Amino acid sequence: MKRAILKGSLLAITAAGMAAGAGAAQPGQIVWHFDNLERIGGNPAHAEGHPGIVSTPAGKAVTFNGVDDAVLIDNHPLAGAPAFTIEAVFRPDGGAFEQRWLHLAEADAVNGEAKSPRTLFEIRVVGEAWYLDAFTTGPGYNLTLVVPEKTFPVGRWYRVEQVCDGKTFRSYVDGVLQAEGVIDYKPQGLGRTSAGMRINRVSYFKGAILETRFTPRALSVAEFAPLPAGLNGK
């Protein structure tokens, strides 16, 4: 399916989802801490390659080598949600130009998960800088948010967000709007998630992921979780 580019399980609240982290948890929000390779957010996780675990001032994070490291998680955390917010804390470390580091996919026996309704984060790396690519697609909607002119240094921690209220889709870096577009969003179905690669094992990510937050409504910028204390962008 061609991506239209614009420049410029309904959720159960689990103990893991409400655990300590940066910022107050929102109603219905699920938080995934990437602090191990066996269970993420209470869901079975399956490591491929040799992703690592590193300590940061904000807790443990999973690292990916950009070649063959990935983690598959048996859950699409926004399945059934008519609107959503995804927040993530990650560190891009350079590498290949196109990298998909978070891929939420509906299980689709006909088209396969790589082409099924999906929502994702990618980055594009240019030299020692990167820019954000946020994307969602499903029946009747297909929208990419990317602004190549808005670049950021690699090797630092960032918080990124994408927000969809059902009619408008927006992307942010550290709470600053990157791009937005009109969408007729429809809820996605049950499935699973890949971290560190596209779900069909291409476009590997070089860097680290600390945590992700999934909320079944559109949050305002004021409601975004801050960058965890101690990271300070480094």
C-alpha positions in Angstrom: 0.0 0.0 0.0 1.5 3.4 -1.0 2.1 5.7 1.9 0.7 9.2 1.7 3.4 11.5 3.1 2.6 14.8 4.8 5.6 16.9 5.5 5.4 19.8 7.8 -6.8 -5.2 23.4 -9.0 -2.3 24.2 -6.7 -1.8 27.2 -6.8 -3.4 30.5 -5.0 -1.6 33.3 -2.4 -4.0 34.6 -0.1 -3.7 37.6 2.9 -3.5 35.2 1.2 -0.8 33.2 0.7 1.3 36.3 4.2 0.7 37.7 6.6 3.5 38.5 7.9 5.5 35.6 8.4 9.1 34.4 5.2 11.1 34.9 1.8 10.0 36.2 0.1 7.2 34.4 -3.1 8.2 32.6 -6.4 6.3 32.9 -6.3 3.1 30.8 -2.6 3.6 30.0 -0.3 0.7 29.6 3.4 1.2 30.2 6.1 -1.1 28.8 9.5 -1.0 30.5 12.2 -2.4 28.3 14.2 -3.8 31.2 14.4 -7.5 30.3 14.1 -9.9 27.3 11.5 -12.3 28.6 8.4 -10.3 29.4 7.6 -6.7 28.4 4.6 -5.1 30.0 3.6 -8.5 31.3 3.5 -10.0 27.8 5.7 -12.8 26.6 8.7 -11.4 24.7 10.9 -13.2 22.2 14.4 -11.9 21.5 16.1 -12.4 18.1 19.8 -11.8 17.5 21.5 -10.6 20.6 19.8 -7.5 22.0 21.4 -6.3 25.2 20.4 -4.8 28.5 22.1 -1.7 29.8 21.7 0.4 32.9 20.7 4.1 32.6 20.0 6.7 35.3 16.3 6.0 34.7 16.6 2.2 34.8 17.4 -0.6 32.4 17.0 -0.4 28.7 17.2 -2.8 25.7 19.9 -2.1 23.1 19.8 -3.1 19.4 22.7 -3.4 17.0 21.0 -2.3 13.8 21.8 -5.6 12.1 19.7 -8.5 13.5 18.6 -7.6 17.1 14.9 -7.4 17.8 12.2 -8.3 20.4 8.8 -9.6 19.4 6.0 -9.0 22.0 2.7 -11.0 22.0 0.4 -8.0 22.1 -1.0 -5.1 20.1 -1.5 -2.7 23.0 -3.9 -0.4 21.1 -6.2 -3.1 19.6 -9.8 -1.8 19.7 -8.9 1.8 20.6 -10.8 4.4 18.5 -8.1 7.0 19.4 -4.7 6.7 20.9 -1.4 8.2 22.1 2.0 6.4 21.9 4.8 7.8 23.9 8.3 6.4 23.9 11.8 7.1 25.3 14.5 6.0 23.0 18.1 6.7 21.9 19.0 6.5 18.2 22.7 5.7 17.7 23.2 6.3 14.0 23.4 3.5 11.4 21.4 2.8 8.3 19.2 5.5 6.7 15.8 3.7 7.3 15.1 2.1 10.7 11.8 0.9 12.1 12.0 0.6 15.9 8.4 0.1 17.0 5.8 -1.7 14.9 2.3 -2.5 16.2 0.6 -4.9 13.8 -2.9 -6.4 13.5 -2.7 -10.1 13.0 -3.9 -10.5 9.4 -3.9 -14.1 8.0 -4.5 -12.9 4.4 -2.0 -10.1 4.0 0.5 -10.9 6.7 1.4 -8.6 9.6 3.8 -6.5 7.6 1.0 -5.3 5.3 -1.9 -5.5 7.8 -3.4 -2.5 9.7 -0.4 -1.2 11.7 1.0 1.8 13.6 4.7 2.4 13.8 7.7 4.6 14.6 10.6 4.9 12.2 13.7 7.1 12.0 15.7 8.3 9.1 19.4 8.8 9.8 21.5 11.3 7.8 25.1 11.5 9.0 25.1 12.2 12.7 21.4 13.3 12.8 18.0 11.7 12.5 14.4 12.8 11.9 11.2 11.1 12.9 8.7 9.1 10.8 5.3 8.3 12.3 2.9 6.2 10.3 -0.5 4.4 10.7 -2.6 2.6 8.1 -5.8 0.5 7.9 -9.1 0.4 6.1 -9.6 3.8 4.5 -6.6 5.5 6.1 -2.9 5.7 5.3 -0.8 8.5 6.6 2.9 9.2 7.1 4.2 12.2 9.2 7.8 13.1 8.3 9.7 16.3 8.1 13.3 15.8 6.8 14.2 19.4 7.7 13.6 18.7 11.5 16.7 16.8 12.5 18.2 15.9 15.9 21.7 14.6 17.0 22.1 10.9 17.4 23.5 9.3 20.6 21.1 11.1 22.9 17.9 10.1 24.7 14.6 11.6 23.4 10.9 11.2 24.1 8.7 11.0 21.0 4.9 10.9 20.7 2.2 10.2 18.2 -1.4 11.2 18.9 -4.6 10.3 17.0 -8.0 11.6 18.0 -9.7 9.7 15.2 -9.7 12.7 12.8 -6.2 14.2 13.2 -2.8 12.4 13.5 0.2 14.3 15.0 3.8 13.5 15.8 6.1 15.1 18.3 9.7 15.0 19.5 10.2 16.1 23.1 6.7 17.5 23.1 7.3 19.7 20.0 5.0 19.2 17.1 6.7 17.7 14.0 3.8 17.2 11.6 0.1 16.6 11.5 -2.5 15.4 9.0 -6.2 14.6 8.6 -7.2 11.0 9.0 -10.3 8.8 9.2 -8.9 6.4 11.7 -10.5 3.0 12.5 -9.5 0.8 15.4 -7.0 -1.9 14.7 -7.4 -5.6 15.8 -5.5 -7.9 18.0 -2.0 -8.7 17.0 1.6 -8.3 18.2 4.5 -5.8 18.3 8.1 -5.8 17.2 10.7 -3.6 18.7 14.0 -3.0 16.9 12.8 -3.9 13.5 9.9 -4.1 11.0 7.9 -7.1 11.9 9.0 -9.0 8.8 12.6 -8.7 9.9 13.9 -5.8 7.8 14.8 -2.1 8.6 16.7 -2.9 11.9 17.2 -0.2 14.5 20.5 0.8 16.0 20.0 2.3 19.5 18.1 1.7 22.7 14.5 1.7 24.0 13.8 2.5 27.6 10.0 2.5 27.7 6.8 3.0 25.8 3.3 4.2 26.9 0.1 3.4 25.2 -3.1 5.4 26.0 -6.5 4.7 24.4 -7.3 8.4 23.9 -5.6 11.5 22.5 -3.5 13.1 25.1 -2.6 16.8 25.2 1.0 18.0 25.2 0.6 18.9 28.8 -0.3 15.3 29.6 2.8 13.8 28.0 5.2 12.1 30.3 8.5 14.0 30.6 11.9 12.6 29.8 12.9 10.5 32.8 15.0 12.2 35.4 18.7 11.6 34.9 18.7 11.2 31.2 18.8 14.9 30.3 18.9 14.1 26.6 22.3 12.2 26.9 
